[in-house]
């Protein structure tokens, strides 16, 4: 049996991330009855925050993936 190559993680594209933030902001605005969640500055800030988190998570997951590949090939 051949091992499948390990997954290489990538960050979500900007469009997908913005769409996700838009959907979350709409839910929060409705639930909290506060339209401030829909302000562009709020949504931009949340998008930037999530983008940074995604980059860090991808870096961490790929480092762990690389480490496990090196261990298997030893």
N, C-alpha and C positions, 0 to 999 in steps of 0.2 A: 504494500500500500504506500502510495506517495503522499507525503505531507503537503497539504495546501499551503501556499505562501501566506504568511501572516498578513492581516489587514493593515494597510497604512491609513492612518486617520488623517482627515483633512478638515479644515474649518468650513462651516457652512458659508455659502455665498452671501454677499451683502443683501441681495434681494430677498432671499429666504429669511434672513435674520430680521430685516425690516418688517416683513409681513408678519412674522411671529410676534414681534414687539407691538405691531398695530393691533393684532388680535387680542393680546394680553391687555393692552391699554384700554381697548373697548370694553372688555369684560370688567376690568377694575373700575372704569368710569361708571358703568352701569351699576355694579354692585355697591360701590361706595357713594353713588350719586354725586360724583365730583368730576366735572369735565376737565379739570386741570390735568388729568392723566393723558388727555388727548393733545395737550400743547406740544408743538414741535420740539421745543427745548427739552421737555421731559422725555419724549420718545427718542430723540437723538441721544440723550444721555444714557438711557437704558440700552439702546442699541450699541453704543460704544462700550459700555460696561460688559454687556454679554459677549461682544466681540473679543475683548481682552480675556475674559474667562475662557472662551472657546479656544483661543490661541494657546493659553497656558495648559488647558486640558489636553489638547492635541499634542503639544510638545511632550507632556508627561506620558501620555499613552504610547506615543511613538518611541520614546526613550525606553520604556518598559518592553515594548515589542522588540526593539533592536537588541536589548539585553537578553531576552529569552531566545532570540535567534542565535546569538553568539554562544549561549550556553548549550543549545542543541547541537551546534556544529563542532563543539569542542570534543 
